[in-house]
């Protein structure tokens, strides 16, 4: 299992594939499968039959998973998908930083 460069709640940009150029917020990270679910990206239609939990069946549209390698974190300063690195601050905290401008991405 490789280190994951995105976390839930991050804004990412899709860099390759059918959804290239789209941006969205990360809803889930599936580390064991190396995939990520991004809000309003890679929408799939699912034929769902009625169950106890879902009273009404029908065609449900939801987000499908994307490969982790197909997304990059969006830097707030550069406003574009960028590669990230890890920097250790003076107080010992590790933060993700933009490789393009050097701006820390993790605030707090």
Buried (B, 14 or more C-beta within 10 A) or exposed (E): EEEEBBEEEBBBBBEEEEBEEBBBEBBEBEEEEBBBBBEEBBEEEEEEEEEEEEEEEEEEEEBBBBEBEBBBBBBEEEEEBBEBEEEEEEEEEEBBBBEBEEEBBBEE
